[in-house]
Amino acid sequence: MKNLKKLSKKDLKKINGGSAPECPAGYKPCLTIDENDQLKWTCIWSTFSCNP
């Protein structure tokens, strides 16, 4: 853990993803890629694997 670099606020704001949504029972949050190649959170069935 010694080699960790401290991130600036500017760099932190560029990180995609953010907070995962609260999903209903039987679903789980998953990062997906939309038609514009942007990452976004969605809720998928718990039985599916999460592949961005």
N, C-alpha and C positions, 0 to 999 in steps of 0.2 A: 504494500500500500504506500510505500515511500515515493514512488514515481508518479503519483497522481498530480495532474496539472489543475490548478485552480482556474475555473472558468469565469470569464467576465460576464456582466449582465447582458452585454450585447450578444455574446455567444449563446448564453442561456435562452435568449428570446428566439434564436434561430432553430432551436431544437424542435423537431416535429413530434407530434403525438399528444403531448399534454396529458390531461387526466383521462383515464378510461371511464366510459359511461357506466352508469348503474343499469344493469340488464335485469329483466324479469327472471323468475325462476325457470330453470331449464335452459338458459342462455348464458353465454360468456362473452366478455369484450374481446375484440380482435382488431388488429390494425390491418387495413386493406388498402389497395391502391386503386384510385378512381380513374376515370377515362383521361384525366389530365396529368397522370403520373404523380398525383399528390397522395400522401398518406392520410388516411382518415379512420376514425374509430367507428366500428359497427358492432352490433350484437348478433352472434351466430348461435346455433344450437350447440349445446355442450358436447354432443356426440361428434361434431365436425372438428377437424384439425384447423389450426389457425396458420394459414400460409399467405404472407403478404406478397 
